[in-house]
Structures are given as C-alpha cells and as structure tokens.
Amino acid sequence: RDPSDFRLAMGASESGNGVAGDASRPAKKQRRLDNEPERPSTSSDGEGDASGILARRPGGPLRKVAGSECPYLDTISRARLDFDFEKSCSVTLRKENVYACLVCGKYFCGRGPRTPAYTHALEEGHSIFMKLSTGQVFALPDGYEVVDQSLQDIKQVLNPTFSREDVASLDAPGSERWERTLSGEPYLPGMVGLNNLKATDYANVVVHALLRVRPFRDHFLLGGQAGQGGAAPTPLVEKFGELCRKMWNKGSFKGQVSPLEFLLAVQERSKKRFSVDAQADPVTFLSWLLNTLHFDLTGGKPSKRRSVVTRCFQGEMAVTELRGGGEEAEPVRTKFLMLGLDLPPAPLFRDAMEKNIIPQVPLLTLLKKYEGEKITEIVGKGRKKYEVTRVPDHLIVWAKRFTTNAIRHYGREKNPTIVTFPLRGLPVLGKKFDLVAMGCHEGKPEGGTHRAILLHHAGREWYQVEDLSVTDVRPETVAIAEAYFQIYSATAVSK
C-alpha cells in the first residue's frame, strides 16, 4: 500500500580475470616468471586491488599506510569536493563501489585495473580517492589504503556525525556560533541555504521548518533512520537524515547544501508527484512527507506503531456531524498532524482609493473552529463541529489561502487575508506555544516564490531563508508576514 494514501487524519561478484592453464591448449600468454609475485584476481567492475605487490600480500589483508608515508596527500583539493551530488560514476553511471577523486572531485566506480577510477589515476595523475559508502581513502594505482587524521574533516563533510553531547549543545544559550567555509565566508549551522534546483523552493521551506522542531531534528542528527525492529532505512528516510546532518555540520566546506539526493528520493517515492522540475504546494508536500516518513519509520505499520513524527506532531480531536434535523451524531475521535484554518472570503469591493480592502483576522479567532462550538459547512459533506481533545507538543497550522475557482474559470486564486498572530504565548487547550517556523508565499497564485522565517533557538533571533539567501529579520517584521503555514512549539519544549 502506498503510504501517500495513508493519512493520520489530517559490487558485482568478484570473478578472476586470469585464465587457468590448460596443457591441451597452446599458451597464448607469456608464462609468469618463477620469482614474479602471484597477482591476486581482480574484478573488472572495481573492488579488485590495483596492485598485488603494494596493496595486498598473497592471502593477506589490504595494506594500510600512514599519511606520512603517502606522497599524494598534498594533491587533495578540498575546494573542489562536493558530496551533495548523486553518488554515481561519471563514466558508467553505476552506483556501486563509487569513489570520489579527492584531487578534482569527480566520481568514478571501482579501484581495480581497467576500472574508471584506475584509468583516471593513470591518465590524469590523480592518485587519491575516497570510497563514498565508507569514507575509506585509497591511493591509486598503488592500491593501498591511506589512514591519516588529516582526512577526518573530509569524512565529516561526506557523512557528518553527531554525539549526544553535540546535539545537546546546539541550542544552549549563547551557543550561537558562526563558522567559516574554506573561502572564509561566514555561515550559521542549521541556517544554511539550500539550492533551488529548478522549482524546489517549496521543498526547501518545508525542510527548514521541520528542522526547527528540536526533538524531530535531534532524532535524525543522532542517526535515528532505521525502522522499528532494526530494519534498514528506506532511501527517503536515509537521504532526509543525511540532509539534516549536512545542514547542521559545523565543518562544512561551502556553507550551503544541495538537497538533490533527498529530492530524487522524494521523486521516486512519490512516483513523481513531487519533482525537481515542477512547483508544488508546500502544505501538500509537508503532509505527504510527514505521513511517508511515519510509514517508513514504523516498518509499514503506521496505525499500530508510533514514530518521531507522531510523538512530535500528532494530536486528537472529536468530530461531530450534524444531521438534517439538527441533532448531533455520536462524536468520532480521530487524529491529526496539522490543523487547517478557514480564512474569511476576500472582499469584492474597493475602498475610496480604489484599492482592495485586505481584511485582518487574529489566529485565535480562526482556532475557535476547533473548540467544539462553531459549526463548519463542508460542501458535499454537510455540517460538522470539531473539538481538539489533545494538542501535540508541536502544533502545525496552515491557512487555506489557495482555492481553485472552476466555475468562474479563474484558475487558482489566493486569499490575501492577513492573519495576526503572537510570536510567544499562544494559548491552546491549556498550553502556551511559541512560534518557531513558518512558510510564506509571495507572488501570483499559480507561481511566486516560497521562503521560510525561522527562529534560532540559541540566540532567540529570527532569520529569513530563501534558497541560498539567509538574512536576519526583526521580530516586528515576522509578526506581519503573510504566513501560509506555521509551526508552534509548547513553551516548555521550545525554550
């Protein structure tokens, strides 16, 4: 069953290249000299050793060499390394046994003779390679593994890791620290820009907003991608975790991250419902992403198990349907991940200055829909009342700004109503909530751009992120932004 239909109520094998001797056939190759070392068999696709003399003794382990003994370490060019690309060979497009040349940054598969990596080493004189799946470093064509502490920063960029102490210190008061890239440009971990690959700003906004929720972020920073029961993580969960760790990496070489691998996993998982080529609605993507992550993290049993998604965002409500005579049916209890807010219709008339009058409405007024008293008319579904009975620690609300007017043939329309909201102390069902993130839309309804406004917990400062642009904003500006969706965290959790 496709998880998008589920809603929480909202190396080739090594084969030798040598030919065994056969007395019945004429010798076609020169015989090996008696004093010539035995050459280990290699695989044409890559995991064979490049040299049996330097790399591996017959029957012995792969030779490891300290960095002080390797003459190639000085040829490494960190400025050319970019591990955000899809990990596939630039020659064969294969995705198994892929190595990055640490001199030019290109990807090649294999390290044995006649493999693209080996050929690249001989033709270009680039002799140091990192295996992308493990972080091991090898010298070619020599064939030995290089072990040196100076390579640790490259491994951390390839696959950032965090200890519990690292995670606990991210939001400590006064821990807001700007780092510098290789070129000296400052950047703030967690507030790095994300490349807009073509029309992916809708996804960038959602990723940034979700990573403002600390328990959700911490789960993936600590490598919590595996499914329940120890099952291997799905590509979507794995790539989301990698993206999260790269965004919070304090040792980044370039201070920005490309979400390409994550978005390719999204494209595959959603069967191209969301892609890098076409704009999409961020709220629709947010709903799909949360439900699909929950499905994968629970091993395909979303209704029976809990995950970090439900622990952070899931609440409960009672839905009461009003029948034709006005009597109320038995309330039906259901779960939700987000609350949709109905905006008042935009005015049809202009004021004396011939300008449209844009109405304003407080967020608390819109939330009264979920107090169990207000009757909501739903086209084709009758009248219903909603009452939130349990509010999650992290509340996602979104304004229904976009509608499709098929009758008047206007296409997609946008409601410009301004929703006023508090930055701190939003009261919901006995809890106080502070705003931590929101997504905004600017421009025409069928196009426009998306940007995120985010709270940095350590410094209690606000930043606006639009693709690669990261700027600080004043709280007064945040309070008047035209929000499309918002994430509030309970006060005891958000501080």
TORLO-682344 format. One record per residue (C-alpha): y, z, x; chain. Coordinates in Angstrom, 1 decimal. Each point is the difference from the previous one (the first is absolute). Layout:
<pts>
((Y Z X) 'A');
...
</pts>
This chain:
<pts>
((0.0 0.0 0.0) 'A');
((3.4 -1.0 1.4) 'A');
((2.0 3.2 0.6) 'A');
((3.2 -1.8 -1.3) 'A');
((-1.5 0.3 -3.5) 'A');
((-0.3 3.7 0.4) 'A');
((3.1 2.0 -0.9) 'A');
((0.5 3.7 0.2) 'A');
((1.8 -0.3 -3.3) 'A');
((3.0 -1.1 1.0) 'A');
((-19.9 -15.1 35.0) 'A');
((-2.5 -2.2 -0.4) 'A');
((-3.3 1.1 1.5) 'A');
((-0.3 -0.4 3.7) 'A');
((-2.3 -2.8 1.1) 'A');
((-0.5 -1.1 3.6) 'A');
((1.5 -3.1 1.3) 'A');
((-2.5 -0.4 2.8) 'A');
((-3.2 -2.1 -0.3) 'A');
((-3.3 1.6 0.8) 'A');
((-1.9 -1.8 2.8) 'A');
((-2.9 -2.1 -1.0) 'A');
((-2.5 -1.4 2.5) 'A');
((-0.8 -2.9 -2.3) 'A');
((3.6 -1.3 0.0) 'A');
((1.9 -1.5 2.9) 'A');
((2.7 2.3 1.4) 'A');
((3.4 -1.1 -1.3) 'A');
((2.0 2.8 1.6) 'A');
((0.3 1.3 3.5) 'A');
((-2.2 3.0 0.5) 'A');
((1.6 3.3 0.5) 'A');
((0.0 1.2 3.6) 'A');
((-2.2 2.9 0.8) 'A');
((3.0 2.1 1.1) 'A');
((2.2 -1.0 -3.0) 'A');
((0.5 2.8 -2.5) 'A');
((-1.6 -0.3 -3.4) 'A');
((2.5 -1.3 -2.6) 'A');
((-0.1 1.8 -3.3) 'A');
((-0.3 -2.2 -3.1) 'A');
((3.2 -0.6 -1.9) 'A');
((0.9 -1.0 -3.4) 'A');
((2.1 -3.1 -0.6) 'A');
((2.1 1.8 -2.5) 'A');
((1.2 2.7 2.1) 'A');
((-1.5 3.4 0.6) 'A');
((-1.9 -1.0 3.1) 'A');
((1.3 1.1 3.4) 'A');
((2.2 -2.3 1.9) 'A');
((-1.6 0.9 3.4) 'A');
((-3.2 1.7 0.6) 'A');
((1.1 0.8 3.5) 'A');
((3.1 2.0 -0.7) 'A');
((-0.4 1.1 -3.6) 'A');
((-3.6 1.1 -0.3) 'A');
((-2.9 0.7 2.3) 'A');
((-3.3 -1.4 -1.2) 'A');
((-1.2 2.5 -2.7) 'A');
((3.1 2.2 0.5) 'A');
((3.0 0.9 -2.0) 'A');
((3.3 -1.9 0.0) 'A');
((2.0 0.8 3.0) 'A');
((3.2 2.0 -0.5) 'A');
((2.9 -0.2 2.4) 'A');
((3.0 2.3 0.3) 'A');
((3.4 -1.5 -0.5) 'A');
((0.9 0.6 3.7) 'A');
((-2.8 -2.4 1.0) 'A');
((0.9 -2.7 -2.5) 'A');
((2.5 -2.5 1.4) 'A');
((0.9 -1.4 -3.5) 'A');
((1.8 3.0 -1.7) 'A');
((3.4 -1.2 1.3) 'A');
((-0.3 -3.2 -1.9) 'A');
((0.0 1.7 -3.4) 'A');
((3.0 -1.0 -2.1) 'A');
((0.5 2.6 -2.8) 'A');
((2.9 -1.9 -1.4) 'A');
((-2.3 -2.8 -1.0) 'A');
((-2.5 2.1 -1.8) 'A');
((-0.1 -0.1 -3.8) 'A');
((-3.1 1.5 -1.7) 'A');
((1.3 -0.6 -3.5) 'A');
((-1.4 -3.5 -0.2) 'A');
((-3.4 -0.7 -1.6) 'A');
((-2.6 0.7 2.6) 'A');
((-1.6 -3.4 0.4) 'A');
((-0.6 -2.3 3.0) 'A');
((2.9 -2.4 0.5) 'A');
((-2.5 -2.7 1.1) 'A');
((-3.0 0.4 -2.3) 'A');
((1.5 2.2 -2.8) 'A');
((-3.0 2.2 0.2) 'A');
((0.5 3.7 -0.8) 'A');
((-2.9 1.5 2.0) 'A');
((0.4 1.4 3.6) 'A');
((3.8 -0.8 0.1) 'A');
((2.0 0.9 3.1) 'A');
((3.7 0.0 0.6) 'A');
((1.3 -1.4 3.3) 'A');
((2.3 2.7 1.3) 'A');
((2.0 -2.5 2.0) 'A');
((1.0 -2.5 -2.7) 'A');
((-1.1 1.8 -3.2) 'A');
((-2.2 -2.7 -1.4) 'A');
((-3.4 0.7 -1.6) 'A');
((-3.3 -1.4 1.2) 'A');
((-3.6 0.8 -0.8) 'A');
((-2.7 1.0 2.5) 'A');
((0.2 0.8 3.6) 'A');
((-3.2 -1.7 1.3) 'A');
((-0.1 -3.4 1.8) 'A');
((1.1 -3.0 -2.2) 'A');
((1.8 2.2 -2.5) 'A');
((3.6 -0.5 -0.8) 'A');
((1.1 3.2 1.7) 'A');
((-1.9 -0.8 3.2) 'A');
((1.4 -3.6 0.0) 'A');
((3.5 1.3 -0.6) 'A');
((-0.4 2.4 3.0) 'A');
((-1.0 -2.9 2.3) 'A');
((2.5 -2.5 -1.2) 'A');
((3.1 2.2 -0.3) 'A');
((-0.8 2.7 2.5) 'A');
((0.3 2.7 -2.6) 'A');
((-2.6 2.5 0.9) 'A');
((0.4 3.2 -2.1) 'A');
((-1.2 0.1 -3.7) 'A');
((-0.3 2.7 -2.6) 'A');
((-2.8 0.0 -2.6) 'A');
((1.8 0.5 -3.3) 'A');
((-2.8 1.8 -1.8) 'A');
((-0.4 2.7 2.6) 'A');
((3.1 0.0 2.3) 'A');
((-2.2 -0.5 3.1) 'A');
((1.7 -2.0 2.8) 'A');
((-1.9 -2.5 2.1) 'A');
((0.8 -2.1 3.0) 'A');
((-1.0 -3.7 -0.1) 'A');
((-1.6 -1.9 1.6) 'A');
((-1.1 3.0 2.0) 'A');
((-1.5 1.6 -3.1) 'A');
((0.5 3.7 0.6) 'A');
((1.6 2.6 -2.3) 'A');
((3.3 1.5 1.0) 'A');
((0.5 3.7 -0.6) 'A');
((3.5 1.3 0.6) 'A');
((2.4 2.4 -1.7) 'A');
((2.8 -2.5 0.2) 'A');
((-1.7 -2.1 -2.7) 'A');
((0.2 2.8 -2.5) 'A');
((3.4 -1.1 -1.4) 'A');
((-1.4 -3.4 -0.8) 'A');
((-3.1 1.5 -1.7) 'A');
((2.3 2.2 -2.1) 'A');
((2.0 -3.1 -1.2) 'A');
((-3.3 -1.8 -0.8) 'A');
((-1.4 2.9 -2.0) 'A');
((2.4 3.0 -0.3) 'A');
((-1.7 3.4 -0.5) 'A');
((1.4 3.3 -1.2) 'A');
((-1.3 3.6 0.3) 'A');
((0.6 2.6 -2.7) 'A');
((2.7 1.5 2.2) 'A');
((1.8 -3.4 0.3) 'A');
((-0.1 -0.4 -3.8) 'A');
((1.2 3.6 -0.6) 'A');
((3.0 -0.5 2.2) 'A');
((1.2 -3.3 -1.6) 'A');
((2.1 1.7 -2.7) 'A');
((0.9 3.3 1.7) 'A');
((3.7 0.8 -0.2) 'A');
((1.9 -1.5 3.0) 'A');
((-3.0 -2.3 1.0) 'A');
((1.9 -3.2 -0.9) 'A');
((-0.1 -1.8 3.3) 'A');
((0.9 -3.5 0.7) 'A');
((-2.3 -1.9 2.4) 'A');
((0.7 -3.1 2.1) 'A');
((-1.8 -3.2 0.3) 'A');
((-0.8 -1.9 3.2) 'A');
((3.3 -1.8 -0.3) 'A');
((1.9 3.3 -0.5) 'A');
((0.7 -0.4 -3.7) 'A');
((-0.1 3.3 -2.0) 'A');
((-2.3 0.4 -3.0) 'A');
((-1.1 2.9 -2.2) 'A');
((-3.7 0.3 -0.5) 'A');
((-0.9 -0.3 -3.6) 'A');
((3.2 -1.9 -0.7) 'A');
((-0.9 -3.2 1.9) 'A');
((0.7 -3.4 -1.5) 'A');
((-2.8 -2.1 -1.5) 'A');
((0.0 -3.8 0.5) 'A');
((0.5 -2.1 -3.1) 'A');
((-2.7 -2.6 0.6) 'A');
((1.3 -2.3 -2.7) 'A');
((0.4 1.8 -3.3) 'A');
((-1.5 3.4 0.7) 'A');
((3.0 2.3 -0.4) 'A');
((-1.6 1.2 -3.3) 'A');
((-3.0 1.4 2.0) 'A');
((2.2 1.4 2.8) 'A');
((1.9 2.1 -2.5) 'A');
((-3.2 1.4 -1.5) 'A');
((-1.5 0.9 3.4) 'A');
((3.2 1.8 1.2) 'A');
((0.3 2.0 -3.2) 'A');
((-3.6 1.1 0.0) 'A');
((0.2 1.3 3.5) 'A');
((2.8 2.3 -1.0) 'A');
((-2.7 2.1 -1.8) 'A');
((-1.1 2.3 2.8) 'A');
((-3.6 0.8 -1.1) 'A');
((-0.6 -3.7 -0.7) 'A');
((1.4 -1.0 3.4) 'A');
((-1.8 2.8 1.9) 'A');
((-3.3 -1.0 -1.4) 'A');
((0.3 -3.5 1.6) 'A');
((1.6 1.2 3.2) 'A');
((-3.0 2.2 0.6) 'A');
((-2.4 -2.9 -0.5) 'A');
((-1.2 0.9 -3.5) 'A');
((-1.0 -3.5 -0.9) 'A');
((-3.8 0.5 -0.4) 'A');
((-1.3 0.0 -3.5) 'A');
((-1.8 3.0 -1.5) 'A');
((-3.4 0.6 1.4) 'A');
((1.0 -1.4 3.4) 'A');
((0.1 -3.6 -1.2) 'A');
((1.8 -2.4 2.3) 'A');
((3.6 -0.7 -1.2) 'A');
((0.7 -3.2 -1.8) 'A');
((2.3 -2.6 1.8) 'A');
((2.9 1.0 -2.4) 'A');
((-0.3 3.7 0.7) 'A');
((-0.5 -0.6 3.8) 'A');
((3.0 -2.3 0.3) 'A');
((2.2 2.2 -2.1) 'A');
((-0.8 2.9 2.3) 'A');
((0.7 -2.1 3.1) 'A');
((3.4 -1.0 -1.4) 'A');
((0.8 3.6 -0.8) 'A');
((-0.8 1.2 3.5) 'A');
((2.0 -2.9 1.6) 'A');
((3.1 0.8 -2.0) 'A');
((-0.1 3.6 1.2) 'A');
((-0.9 -0.7 3.6) 'A');
((2.4 1.6 2.4) 'A');
((-1.0 -2.3 2.9) 'A');
((0.7 -3.4 -1.7) 'A');
((0.9 -2.8 2.3) 'A');
((2.3 -1.8 -2.4) 'A');
((1.2 2.5 -2.7) 'A');
((-1.2 -2.2 -2.9) 'A');
((-3.3 -0.8 -1.6) 'A');
((-1.5 -3.1 -1.6) 'A');
((-2.1 0.8 -3.1) 'A');
((-2.0 -3.3 0.4) 'A');
((-3.5 1.4 0.2) 'A');
((0.6 2.4 -2.9) 'A');
((1.4 -2.8 -2.2) 'A');
((-2.9 -2.3 0.9) 'A');
((-2.3 2.7 -1.1) 'A');
((2.0 0.4 -3.2) 'A');
((-0.1 -3.7 -0.6) 'A');
((-3.8 -0.1 0.4) 'A');
((-0.6 3.2 -2.1) 'A');
((2.2 -1.1 -2.9) 'A');
((-1.4 -3.6 0.0) 'A');
((3.5 -1.3 0.9) 'A');
((1.7 1.8 -2.9) 'A');
((2.3 1.4 2.7) 'A');
((0.6 -2.2 3.1) 'A');
((2.4 -0.6 2.8) 'A');
((1.3 -3.2 -1.5) 'A');
((1.2 1.1 -3.4) 'A');
((2.3 2.7 -1.2) 'A');
((-1.5 2.7 -2.3) 'A');
((1.1 3.0 -2.0) 'A');
((-0.1 3.1 2.2) 'A');
((-0.9 2.3 -2.9) 'A');
((-3.0 -2.2 -0.9) 'A');
((-1.0 0.0 3.7) 'A');
((0.4 3.8 0.2) 'A');
((-2.3 0.5 -3.0) 'A');
((-2.6 -2.4 1.4) 'A');
((0.1 1.5 3.5) 'A');
((-0.4 3.6 -1.2) 'A');
((-2.9 -0.8 -2.3) 'A');
((-1.7 -2.2 2.6) 'A');
((0.4 2.6 2.8) 'A');
((-1.4 2.6 -2.3) 'A');
((-2.9 -2.2 -1.0) 'A');
((-0.9 -0.7 3.7) 'A');
((0.5 3.6 1.2) 'A');
((-2.4 1.3 -2.8) 'A');
((-2.7 -2.5 1.0) 'A');
((0.4 -2.0 -3.2) 'A');
((-0.2 3.0 -2.3) 'A');
((3.6 0.6 -1.0) 'A');
((-0.7 1.9 -3.2) 'A');
((-2.3 2.5 1.5) 'A');
((1.6 0.8 3.3) 'A');
((3.4 1.0 1.3) 'A');
((1.9 -1.4 2.9) 'A');
((3.3 0.5 1.8) 'A');
((1.6 -2.4 -2.6) 'A');
((-1.0 2.2 -3.0) 'A');
((0.8 3.2 1.8) 'A');
((3.5 -1.1 0.7) 'A');
((1.0 -2.1 -3.1) 'A');
((-2.3 0.6 -2.9) 'A');
((1.3 1.8 -3.0) 'A');
((-1.3 0.5 -3.6) 'A');
((1.5 -0.7 -3.4) 'A');
((-0.9 0.2 -3.7) 'A');
((0.6 -3.2 -2.0) 'A');
((0.3 0.4 -3.8) 'A');
((0.0 -3.0 -2.3) 'A');
((1.9 0.0 -3.3) 'A');
((-1.8 -1.6 -2.8) 'A');
((1.5 -2.0 -2.8) 'A');
((0.6 3.0 -2.3) 'A');
((1.7 1.9 2.8) 'A');
((-2.9 2.4 0.7) 'A');
((-1.0 0.5 3.6) 'A');
((-3.4 -0.9 1.4) 'A');
((-1.8 2.3 2.4) 'A');
((1.7 0.0 3.4) 'A');
((-1.8 -1.9 2.7) 'A');
((0.2 1.4 3.5) 'A');
((0.5 -2.5 2.7) 'A');
((1.0 -0.1 3.7) 'A');
((2.9 -1.8 1.6) 'A');
((1.3 -0.9 3.5) 'A');
((3.4 -1.2 -1.1) 'A');
((2.4 0.6 -2.9) 'A');
((1.8 -3.0 -1.5) 'A');
((3.6 0.6 -1.3) 'A');
((1.4 -2.0 -2.9) 'A');
((3.6 -1.1 0.6) 'A');
((2.4 -0.5 -2.8) 'A');
((0.7 -3.7 -0.7) 'A');
((2.8 -1.7 1.8) 'A');
((3.2 -0.5 -2.1) 'A');
((0.6 -3.4 -1.5) 'A');
((3.8 0.3 -0.1) 'A');
((2.7 0.0 2.7) 'A');
((2.9 2.4 0.4) 'A');
((3.7 -0.8 0.0) 'A');
((-0.2 -1.2 3.6) 'A');
((-2.8 -2.5 -1.0) 'A');
((-2.5 1.9 2.1) 'A');
((-3.4 1.2 -1.2) 'A');
((-0.1 3.7 -0.8) 'A');
((-2.8 1.5 2.1) 'A');
((-1.3 3.2 -1.7) 'A');
((-1.0 3.1 1.9) 'A');
((-2.8 2.4 -0.9) 'A');
((-1.3 3.2 1.8) 'A');
((-3.5 0.0 1.3) 'A');
((-0.7 3.2 -1.9) 'A');
((0.8 -1.8 -3.3) 'A');
((-2.5 -2.7 0.8) 'A');
((-2.7 2.6 0.9) 'A');
((0.3 1.6 -3.5) 'A');
((-2.4 -2.8 -1.1) 'A');
((-2.7 2.1 1.6) 'A');
((0.8 3.4 -1.6) 'A');
((-2.1 -0.7 -3.1) 'A');
((2.8 -0.3 -2.6) 'A');
((1.4 -3.5 0.4) 'A');
((-1.8 -2.8 -1.9) 'A');
((-0.4 -3.2 2.0) 'A');
((-0.3 -3.3 -1.8) 'A');
((-2.5 -2.3 1.8) 'A');
((-0.2 -3.6 -1.2) 'A');
((-3.5 -0.7 -1.3) 'A');
((-1.2 3.5 0.7) 'A');
((1.9 2.1 -2.6) 'A');
((1.9 3.2 0.6) 'A');
((-1.0 2.6 2.6) 'A');
((1.1 3.3 1.5) 'A');
((-0.5 1.0 3.6) 'A');
((-0.2 3.5 1.4) 'A');
((-0.5 0.7 3.7) 'A');
((-2.4 3.0 0.3) 'A');
((-0.4 0.0 3.8) 'A');
((2.5 -1.4 2.4) 'A');
((-1.1 -0.9 3.5) 'A');
((1.6 1.3 3.2) 'A');
((1.4 -3.5 0.7) 'A');
((1.4 -1.8 -3.1) 'A');
((0.5 -3.7 -0.1) 'A');
((2.4 -1.3 -2.7) 'A');
((1.1 -3.6 -0.6) 'A');
((2.6 -1.6 -2.2) 'A');
((-1.0 -2.9 -2.2) 'A');
((2.7 -2.2 1.2) 'A');
((-1.7 -3.4 -0.2) 'A');
((-1.1 -1.7 -3.2) 'A');
((-1.1 -3.6 -0.8) 'A');
((1.9 -1.5 -3.0) 'A');
((-2.4 -2.7 -1.2) 'A');
((1.7 -0.4 -3.4) 'A');
((3.4 -0.9 1.4) 'A');
((-1.4 -1.8 3.0) 'A');
((2.1 2.0 2.4) 'A');
((-2.9 0.7 2.3) 'A');
((0.1 3.3 1.9) 'A');
((2.9 2.3 -0.9) 'A');
((1.3 3.1 1.8) 'A');
((1.4 3.0 -1.7) 'A');
((3.0 1.2 2.1) 'A');
((0.2 3.5 -1.6) 'A');
((1.0 2.6 2.6) 'A');
((-2.3 3.0 0.1) 'A');
((1.6 3.1 1.3) 'A');
((-2.3 2.5 1.8) 'A');
((0.2 3.1 2.1) 'A');
((-1.1 -0.1 3.7) 'A');
((-1.3 3.5 -0.2) 'A');
((-1.2 2.4 -2.7) 'A');
((-1.3 -2.4 -2.7) 'A');
((-1.7 2.3 -2.5) 'A');
((-3.3 -1.3 -1.4) 'A');
((-2.4 2.3 -1.9) 'A');
((1.0 3.1 1.8) 'A');
((0.1 -1.6 3.5) 'A');
((3.0 -1.0 2.1) 'A');
((-0.1 -3.4 1.7) 'A');
((1.9 -1.5 2.9) 'A');
((0.5 -3.8 0.5) 'A');
((-1.8 -1.3 3.1) 'A');
((0.0 -3.8 -0.5) 'A');
((1.0 -2.8 -2.3) 'A');
((-0.2 -3.8 -0.2) 'A');
((3.0 -2.1 -1.1) 'A');
((0.3 -3.6 -1.1) 'A');
((3.1 -2.1 0.6) 'A');
((0.8 -3.5 -1.1) 'A');
((-1.3 -2.3 -2.8) 'A');
((-2.9 1.1 -2.2) 'A');
((-2.3 -2.7 1.2) 'A');
((0.9 0.3 3.7) 'A');
((2.1 2.5 1.8) 'A');
((-1.0 2.4 2.7) 'A');
((-1.6 3.5 0.2) 'A');
((1.1 2.9 2.1) 'A');
((-1.1 3.6 0.4) 'A');
((2.1 3.1 0.2) 'A');
((-1.9 2.8 1.8) 'A');
((0.4 3.6 0.9) 'A');
((-0.8 1.1 3.5) 'A');
((-1.4 3.5 -0.5) 'A');
((0.8 1.5 3.4) 'A');
((3.7 -0.7 0.0) 'A');
((0.4 -0.2 -3.8) 'A');
((1.8 -3.3 0.5) 'A');
((-0.2 -3.2 -2.0) 'A');
((-0.7 -3.5 1.3) 'A');
((0.0 -3.4 -1.5) 'A');
((-2.8 -2.4 1.1) 'A');
((0.1 -3.7 -0.8) 'A');
((-2.6 -1.9 2.0) 'A');
((1.1 0.5 3.7) 'A');
((3.4 1.6 -0.9) 'A');
((0.1 3.8 0.2) 'A');
((3.3 1.7 -0.8) 'A');
((1.0 3.5 -0.9) 'A');
((1.6 0.6 -3.4) 'A');
((2.0 2.8 -1.5) 'A');
((-1.5 2.1 -2.9) 'A');
((2.9 -1.1 -2.2) 'A');
((-1.1 -3.6 0.4) 'A');
((-3.7 0.9 -0.8) 'A');
((1.0 1.6 -3.2) 'A');
((1.6 -3.1 -1.5) 'A');
((-2.7 -2.5 1.2) 'A');
((-1.6 -2.2 -2.6) 'A');
((-3.5 1.3 0.3) 'A');
((-3.1 -1.9 -1.2) 'A');
((-2.5 2.7 0.9) 'A');
((0.3 3.5 1.5) 'A');
((-2.3 2.6 1.6) 'A');
((0.8 3.7 -0.5) 'A');
((-1.9 2.8 1.8) 'A');
((-0.3 3.5 -1.3) 'A');
((2.5 2.3 1.8) 'A');
((-2.7 2.2 1.6) 'A');
((-1.6 -3.2 1.4) 'A');
((3.1 -2.0 0.9) 'A');
((1.6 2.6 2.2) 'A');
</pts>
